Amino acid sequence: MSVERVQKLIKELRSELNRLGDRDAGIKEKAGAIIVDVERQVQKLKSGHKDSGLVKRIADLVEEFEQDHPKITAIIDNISTTLSNLGI
């Protein structure tokens, strides 16, 4: 697993979020905030700094989305797994 994998998954997640309608604005906002956090963490990996709370926030997001948005949930879960494999 690599940083490149995380970046690919973020791109895929953004694509799925763009397909959501306006009624899902809250979901877009929450997922967007996680994307920003993940992107920051990817940049910090180079300096050895890790955000241990990030994976927990992602797991909480997965629980919230899993019923209504299974594809988005799967992508977010893959991001979480990849970050864990990177030692975050």
FIKOLZA-1660 file (N, C-alpha, C; in steps of 0.1 Angstrom, whole numbers, plus 5000, padded with zeros to 4 digits):
% residues 88
   i   px   py   pz ch aa at
   1 5008 4988 5000  A  M  N
   1 5000 5000 5000  A  M CA
   1 5009 5012 5000  A  M  C
   2 5004 5022 4993  A  S  N
   2 5013 5034 4992  A  S CA
   2 5005 5047 4992  A  S  C
   3 5012 5058 4993  A  V  N
   3 5006 5071 4992  A  V CA
   3 4998 5073 4979  A  V  C
   4 5004 5067 4968  A  E  N
   4 4997 5068 4955  A  E CA
   4 4984 5061 4955  A  E  C
   5 4983 5050 4963  A  R  N
   5 4970 5043 4964  A  R CA
   5 4960 5052 4971  A  R  C
   6 4964 5059 4982  A  V  N
   6 4955 5068 4989  A  V CA
   6 4950 5079 4979  A  V  C
   7 4960 5085 4972  A  Q  N
   7 4956 5095 4963  A  Q CA
   7 4946 5091 4952  A  Q  C
   8 4948 5078 4947  A  K  N
   8 4939 5073 4937  A  K CA
   8 4925 5071 4944  A  K  C
   9 4924 5066 4956  A  L  N
   9 4911 5064 4963  A  L CA
   9 4904 5078 4965  A  L  C
  10 4912 5088 4969  A  I  N
  10 4906 5101 4971  A  I CA
  10 4900 5106 4958  A  I  C
  11 4907 5104 4947  A  K  N
  11 4901 5108 4934  A  K CA
  11 4888 5101 4931  A  K  C
  12 4888 5088 4934  A  E  N
  12 4876 5080 4932  A  E CA
  12 4865 5084 4941  A  E  C
  13 4868 5088 4953  A  L  N
  13 4858 5092 4963  A  L CA
  13 4852 5106 4958  A  L  C
  14 4860 5115 4954  A  R  N
  14 4855 5128 4949  A  R CA
  14 4846 5125 4937  A  R  C
  15 4849 5116 4928  A  S  N
  15 4840 5113 4917  A  S CA
  15 4827 5108 4922  A  S  C
  16 4827 5099 4931  A  E  N
  16 4814 5094 4937  A  E CA
  16 4806 5105 4944  A  E  C
  17 4813 5114 4951  A  L  N
  17 4806 5125 4958  A  L CA
  17 4800 5135 4948  A  L  C
  18 4806 5137 4937  A  N  N
  18 4801 5146 4927  A  N CA
  18 4788 5140 4921  A  N  C
  19 4786 5127 4922  A  R  N
  19 4774 5121 4916  A  R CA
  19 4762 5123 4925  A  R  C
  20 4764 5126 4938  A  L  N
  20 4753 5128 4948  A  L CA
  20 4745 5140 4944  A  L  C
  21 4733 5139 4947  A  G  N
  21 4724 5151 4945  A  G CA
  21 4725 5161 4956  A  G  C
  22 4718 5172 4955  A  D  N
  22 4718 5182 4965  A  D CA
  22 4713 5178 4978  A  D  C
  23 4704 5168 4979  A  R  N
  23 4698 5163 4991  A  R CA
  23 4709 5157 5000  A  R  C
  24 4721 5154 4994  A  D  N
  24 4731 5147 5002  A  D CA
  24 4743 5157 5005  A  D  C
  25 4739 5170 5006  A  A  N
  25 4749 5180 5009  A  A CA
  25 4757 5178 5022  A  A  C
  26 4750 5173 5032  A  G  N
  26 4757 5170 5045  A  G CA
  26 4767 5159 5043  A  G  C
  27 4764 5149 5036  A  I  N
  27 4774 5138 5033  A  I CA
  27 4786 5144 5026  A  I  C
  28 4783 5152 5015  A  K  N
  28 4794 5157 5008  A  K CA
  28 4803 5165 5017  A  K  C
  29 4797 5173 5025  A  E  N
  29 4805 5182 5034  A  E CA
  29 4814 5173 5044  A  E  C
  30 4808 5163 5050  A  K  N
  30 4816 5155 5059  A  K CA
  30 4827 5147 5052  A  K  C
  31 4823 5141 5041  A  A  N
  31 4833 5134 5033  A  A CA
  31 4844 5143 5028  A  A  C
  32 4840 5155 5024  A  G  N
  32 4850 5165 5019  A  G CA
  32 4860 5169 5030  A  G  C
  33 4855 5170 5043  A  A  N
  33 4864 5173 5054  A  A CA
  33 4874 5162 5056  A  A  C
  34 4869 5150 5055  A  I  N
  34 4878 5138 5057  A  I CA
  34 4889 5138 5046  A  I  C
  35 4884 5141 5033  A  I  N
  35 4894 5142 5022  A  I CA
  35 4905 5152 5025  A  I  C
  36 4901 5163 5030  A  V  N
  36 4911 5174 5034  A  V CA
  36 4921 5168 5044  A  V  C
  37 4915 5162 5055  A  D  N
  37 4924 5156 5065  A  D CA
  37 4933 5145 5060  A  D  C
  38 4928 5137 5051  A  V  N
  38 4936 5126 5045  A  V CA
  38 4948 5132 5037  A  V  C
  39 4944 5142 5029  A  E  N
  39 4954 5149 5020  A  E CA
  39 4965 5155 5029  A  E  C
  40 4961 5162 5040  A  R  N
  40 4971 5167 5049  A  R CA
  40 4980 5157 5055  A  R  C
  41 4974 5145 5059  A  Q  N
  41 4982 5135 5065  A  Q CA
  41 4992 5129 5055  A  Q  C
  42 4987 5127 5043  A  V  N
  42 4996 5122 5032  A  V CA
  42 5009 5131 5031  A  V  C
  43 5007 5144 5032  A  Q  N
  43 5018 5154 5031  A  Q CA
  43 5027 5153 5043  A  Q  C
  44 5021 5151 5055  A  K  N
  44 5028 5150 5067  A  K CA
  44 5036 5137 5068  A  K  C
  45 5032 5126 5061  A  L  N
  45 5039 5114 5062  A  L CA
  45 5054 5116 5058  A  L  C
  46 5057 5125 5050  A  K  N
  46 5071 5128 5046  A  K CA
  46 5079 5132 5057  A  K  C
  47 5073 5139 5067  A  S  N
  47 5080 5144 5079  A  S CA
  47 5079 5134 5091  A  S  C
  48 5072 5123 5089  A  G  N
  48 5071 5113 5099  A  G CA
  48 5060 5116 5109  A  G  C
  49 5052 5126 5107  A  H  N
  49 5041 5130 5116  A  H CA
  49 5028 5122 5113  A  H  C
  50 5022 5116 5123  A  K  N
  50 5010 5108 5120  A  K CA
  50 4999 5113 5129  A  K  C
  51 4987 5113 5123  A  D  N
  51 4974 5117 5130  A  D CA
  51 4967 5105 5134  A  D  C
  52 4969 5100 5146  A  S  N
  52 4963 5088 5151  A  S CA
  52 4947 5089 5151  A  S  C
  53 4942 5100 5152  A  G  N
  53 4927 5102 5153  A  G CA
  53 4920 5101 5139  A  G  C
  54 4928 5102 5129  A  L  N
  54 4922 5102 5115  A  L CA
  54 4915 5090 5112  A  L  C
  55 4921 5078 5115  A  V  N
  55 4915 5065 5111  A  V CA
  55 4902 5064 5119  A  V  C
  56 4901 5068 5131  A  K  N
  56 4889 5068 5139  A  K CA
  56 4878 5076 5133  A  K  C
  57 4882 5088 5129  A  R  N
  57 4872 5097 5122  A  R CA
  57 4867 5091 5109  A  R  C
  58 4875 5084 5102  A  I  N
  58 4871 5078 5090  A  I CA
  58 4862 5066 5093  A  I  C
  59 4865 5058 5103  A  A  N
  59 4856 5047 5107  A  A CA
  59 4842 5052 5111  A  A  C
  60 4842 5063 5118  A  D  N
  60 4829 5069 5122  A  D CA
  60 4821 5073 5110  A  D  C
  61 4828 5079 5100  A  L  N
  61 4821 5083 5088  A  L CA
  61 4816 5071 5080  A  L  C
  62 4823 5060 5080  A  V  N
  62 4819 5047 5073  A  V CA
  62 4806 5043 5080  A  V  C
  63 4805 5042 5093  A  E  N
  63 4793 5038 5100  A  E CA
  63 4781 5046 5096  A  E  C
  64 4783 5059 5095  A  E  N
  64 4773 5068 5092  A  E CA
  64 4767 5067 5077  A  E  C
  65 4776 5063 5068  A  F  N
  65 4772 5063 5054  A  F CA
  65 4768 5049 5049  A  F  C
  66 4772 5038 5056  A  E  N
  66 4771 5025 5051  A  E CA
  66 4757 5021 5046  A  E  C
  67 4747 5025 5053  A  Q  N
  67 4733 5021 5049  A  Q CA
  67 4729 5027 5036  A  Q  C
  68 4731 5040 5034  A  D  N
  68 4726 5047 5022  A  D CA
  68 4735 5049 5011  A  D  C
  69 4748 5047 5013  A  H  N
  69 4758 5050 5003  A  H CA
  69 4769 5039 5003  A  H  C
  70 4766 5027 4999  A  P  N
  70 4775 5016 5000  A  P CA
  70 4788 5018 4992  A  P  C
  71 4787 5024 4980  A  K  N
  71 4799 5026 4972  A  K CA
  71 4809 5036 4979  A  K  C
  72 4803 5047 4983  A  I  N
  72 4811 5057 4990  A  I CA
  72 4817 5051 5003  A  I  C
  73 4810 5043 5010  A  T  N
  73 4814 5036 5022  A  T CA
  73 4826 5027 5019  A  T  C
  74 4825 5020 5008  A  A  N
  74 4836 5011 5004  A  A CA
  74 4849 5018 5001  A  A  C
  75 4848 5029 4994  A  I  N
  75 4859 5037 4991  A  I CA
  75 4866 5043 5003  A  I  C
  76 4857 5049 5012  A  I  N
  76 4863 5054 5025  A  I CA
  76 4869 5043 5033  A  I  C
  77 4863 5032 5033  A  D  N
  77 4869 5020 5041  A  D CA
  77 4883 5016 5035  A  D  C
  78 4884 5017 5022  A  N  N
  78 4896 5014 5015  A  N CA
  78 4907 5024 5019  A  N  C
  79 4903 5037 5019  A  I  N
  79 4912 5047 5023  A  I CA
  79 4917 5044 5038  A  I  C
  80 4908 5041 5046  A  S  N
  80 4912 5038 5060  A  S CA
  80 4921 5026 5061  A  S  C
  81 4919 5016 5054  A  T  N
  81 4927 5004 5054  A  T CA
  81 4941 5008 5049  A  T  C
  82 4942 5015 5038  A  T  N
  82 4954 5019 5032  A  T CA
  82 4962 5028 5042  A  T  C
  83 4956 5037 5049  A  L  N
  83 4963 5045 5058  A  L CA
  83 4968 5037 5070  A  L  C
  84 4960 5027 5074  A  S  N
  84 4965 5018 5085  A  S CA
  84 4977 5010 5081  A  S  C
  85 4977 5006 5068  A  N  N
  85 4988 4998 5063  A  N CA
  85 5001 5007 5062  A  N  C
  86 4998 5020 5061  A  L  N
  86 5010 5030 5060  A  L CA
  86 5014 5033 5074  A  L  C
  87 5008 5028 5084  A  G  N
  87 5012 5030 5098  A  G CA
  87 5005 5042 5105  A  G  C
  88 4994 5047 5099  A  I  N
  88 4987 5058 5105  A  I CA
  88 4976 5053 5114  A  I  C
% end
